[in-house]
């Protein structure tokens, strides 16, 4: 008994240590995310200022980008026109050279607009204050704001339909209502779990509760769904960037990203071809021996067969990729609407490719809910389109707010799902034969 008690105590100690390490890891990742955001806010507050220009003619374009006529490297993003159009309020870097008493602002992103003559200027307000004003100004452009939040919901719903198709392909009969409920639970957990795939584990767990049978296939359906969604996430930005070679290859940053994405896509395609073109358990003796000798071998075979069944199913792949593209387009369009709500004026085709790159970065499980990583990636990529840091941070936080709104629905569903759940009373029909 003493030996058994000692073993129990050791197991309890190891379990406590694992929980402590997990908690420490979560706190460290959360601190990293909050630290990145704190740095970005510090940068905005200390390196940006607001300048009020007294104009000779009230012809400024709201949200337009202008350059100093005598020093094109100095950029100004218009916040608003005030006092009957005679005062132009803009953002500028504090570290740039002093401005002259009079001068000209030359339009950058809107070449058809006329140059602006100013006769005086004065600094006003701190960086964080006009970050707050930009965010609050979204209420004045509420149609864009409402459209963005609505499209976030639409994008999630489209991806949920893709997951339902995967379940049906494997004869895993889960009701539509349960599929949508579990999807929103995943969105809820994605709001604070590392990366954008943390909620997949939660989705997998709650999916296995739907039946006593074929738990492996139920759990794997979530990750097969992720596999079908990955090509659109990587290929769409490549296509969008290839459609505008001047923008893509004219900037070292976008050129590097394009080449990196192309290499990743080619690598993943070759891996999938090697792993799933032929049934490895039928073609190679090593896998056959593994299935019969190792206790986990049969489970690995079932998992492999489930994945291969789906990604070699022509109809499912075609529908899955179509829904993936539709979901990604809805998500990017949602972010584009929110960018207009914060006053950005980036063309849709440019925004499309840049934001998809941001989504690729946020899929890396570094911080809870991609907090900080998303904001840094947004600032980094949108800077290539002459978007100031203050607007990029405001947009990123607004997108996160839209995700949290959907996550709030998931939180309510999670409370309902946390109670005792019934399971399927009978076994499902055996899976369909491999096509």
Beta strands, then each sheet from edge to edge (+ up, - down):
strand 1: 48-55
strand 2: 65-68
strand 3: 71-82
strand 4: 87-93
strand 5: 103-107
strand 6: 116-124
sheet 1: 1+ 4- 3+ 2- 5+ 6- 1+
end
